[in-house]
Amino acid sequence: MDNFNLKNFSIGWISLLIVAICTIMPQEVAGQESGKSYELLPAPDLWYNDVDGIRVGFRVKGQVPGSFDDGPHRLDLGLWLATWFPETPVSYFVSFTEPIASISDFGSEGNIQLFSSIRTGYHRHGLSFNKRWQTGFNEQNFKELSVSFSAEDRFESEYLLYPQLWQNDWLYMVGIQFSVQDQNKLGRYVADLSNSINTFGSEASFIRSRFQFQQLVDIGKGFSIRSRLFAGISSNKTANQYLFSHSFKPAIGWMDNGLTRAKGTIPTNWMEEGVFQVSGGANLRGYLNQDFEALNQGSAPIYTSMGAINLELDYPNPLDKAIGNIPVVGSVLKLRSYLFFDSGTSLGLTDFEEDRILSDAGLGFMFSLNIPDYLGKSRGIRIRYDLPLWLSNPGDENHIKFRNIIGIGAVFSL
């Protein structure tokens, strides 16, 4: 899509979104005429990458006062200006969520969400229907269904450290996701199934499915076992950003985190050295360095299917206990310590696959910092320091060797 059509598409979609928001809102809410019937809460925001330089902007949260993020007319908006004035200096995102009263109850909301964003060389615009079912008052036990349609396009590759992980045509994606979080006889578990289908456009149609199951088992005295089963499969013509790697989240998932959305937010040389891992996918963390060596040579170590099992054995450590005893700090800072084992390979059902069984083992630590910002949004971060000391397929290295990586995000959500 050329720049003129891209601009027209963006203006048209934004105009439609504004009209929809103003139509859904009661007039006094949209116009702010009744004092506190609706509130807009602004907050400054600042980011950096190697294309935009410093992005200076603000975020706005719109809500009915006292609704605690579950009321009508929920607005989330961000707008930034790039101080290095690249080709697209202004970036934004906006989402508007409206509950459907006829299918909503306490803890079991159904809603429609409209969303649009243009930032770091990437378009995404669409809508979704979302339904949550919660039994009783325990917010941790629920089922969720989401059905979405979106148009998305990578229109500037300058923001990418590894352009070979992307294609640049418009995709028109239908997404279906169902997740369950509850308790069984072993402990808490999470199950998640998602399907993404490219429906039409100049890019070839494809389908991609992903499943994961996580289980937490408390074995007493500060010890617990976390297990994760992952499987992902896609058709042979799937766009590169949706394909699976050994050690990191598919490239499309990098757009969900401001730290990985564009090159330079995390220093480029750190990424190229294979030190930083974006958690997700098969998550064979010991093979991160091998994957980034291939990326640095211009290859794309991605496959149409991957399956894996990830295990972590948590054990107590005195430092976490000491941190927990510090007033205020103990409530926002946590330190996990664990042993881990990962193993995985492709599923043997598609054309572009990994034919080896890859395994790794070692020990790790995870720091969790959770500080809500002025708008109540978590500005927390989870950083792992993992030591994959053993690899089953080390290449030219020894099987047992000192290796270390820094992981962005947790392997387990439990």
Secondary structure, 3 states (H helix, E strand, C coil): CCHHHHHHHHHHHHHHHHHHHHHHCCHHHHCCCCCCCCEEEEEEEEEEECCCEEEEEEEEEEECCCCCCCCCCEEEEEEEEECCCCCCCEEEEEEEEEECHHHCECCECEEEEEEEEEECCEEEEEEEEEEEEECCCCCCCEEEEEEEEEEEEECCHHHCCCHHHCCCCCEEEEEEEEEEEEECCCCEEEEEEEEEEECCCCCCCEEEEEEEEEEEEEEECCEEEEEEEEEEEECCCCCHHHCECCCCCCHHHHHHCCCCCCCCCCCHHHHHCCCEEECCCCCCHHHHHHHHHHHHCCCCCCECEEEEEEEEEECCCHHHHHHHCCCCHHHHEEEEEEEEEEEEECCCCCCCCCCCCEEEEEEEEEEEECCECCCCCECCEEEEEEEEEEECCCCCCCCECCCCEEEECCCCCC
